Amino acid sequence: MHGQIEKRYLSPAEAAEYIGTTIGTLRFWRCRGGGPKWVGKKGGLIRYLRNDLDVFVTRGVVDRPAEPRTSKPKAAPRSVDETGKRRRGRPAAEPIPEPAVTRPTDRP
């Protein structure tokens, strides 16, 4: 046999090509807990078993929890004023109440 030896484990790039998708899609599926089964090896290497890719393509089977999130959360939405327009910059502080006006009392 002089044919090409098939690898058992595929890199994300090889797996993406094998099932006809992109590396980014595989990454998205891993983060969301979907897509084909994958194996995390020491050093952060991600590998896919060829057999698991075949199963995923034929049945769409998923059996792997999502990776922990490493990205920071999205920023809070900007403030909106009473007219519905976005306010820029820091939110306005509550207005300072004006002091009560006192008149000097009449002294005898």
N, C-alpha and C positions, 0 to 999 in steps of 0.2 A: 504494500500500500504506500503510494507516494503522494497521496492527497494531503490536504492541509489538515493538521491536527486541530480539532475544535477545542477551544478553551472552555473550561467548566465555569469559571467566574469571569464576568465581563465588567469593564469599567463603565461609569455612567455614559461616556461618549459612545462606547461600543454598544451598550444596551439601548441607548436612544436610537442609534442607527438600525439596530436589529429589529426593534418594534416600530420604527417609522415615526419617531417623535423627536423632540429636542431635549438637550440636557436641562434646560430651564424648566421644561414641563416635568421631567423626572424629579427635579429638586422641589418644585411646587407640590407634587404629589406626596413626596416624603414629608414635607413640612405639614401638610394637611392630613396625613394619615391614610393617603390613598395610593393608587398605583401598584406596580408589581412589588412583591416581597424583595427586600434588600438585606444585605449583611454589612454591618459596620465592623471594620477591622481596626486593630491598633493603629494609632497614628492618624485617625480620622478618615481612613480610606473607606469608600463605599463601593461595594461590589454587588452584582446581580448574578444569580444562578441562571444559566440558560434555560433550564427546565422551568423555573418560576416565571420567566418571561413568556415562555410558550403557554403556560397555564393562564397567565394574565390575558394574553392576546385571545385565546380561545374562549375563556370563561369570564374574564374580567374579575378574577378573584383577588381580594385584598386581605391580608392578614398581618398587619404590622402597625404598632402604635406610632403616632406622630413623633418626629424629632422635637426636642425641646427648642423653644423659640430663642434665637440669639439676637434678633433685631429689636431695636428700641421701639416702644409704643408710639403711635401717631400722636401728633400735637393736638391739643384741644382746639375746637373750632373757634374762630374769632367772634368777638362780641358783636351783637347786632343792636342798633338803637331802636327806639320806638317806631320809627318810620320803616323799619325793615332793611335799612342800609347797613353795610358793614362798617364798624368803627375801626380805624387804624390805630396802631400803637397800644399803649396801655389803657385798660378800661378807666373811665373817668371815676374819680372818687366821689363819694356822696357829697352834695353841697354842704358847706358849713353854714349852720343857721346864723342869721344875723342877730346880733345882740339886741335885746329889747331896748327901745329908746326910753330913756328916763329923763325927765325934766327936773331941773333943780327945784327943790321945794322953796316956797316963799318963806323967808325968815322974818320974824317981826322985829 
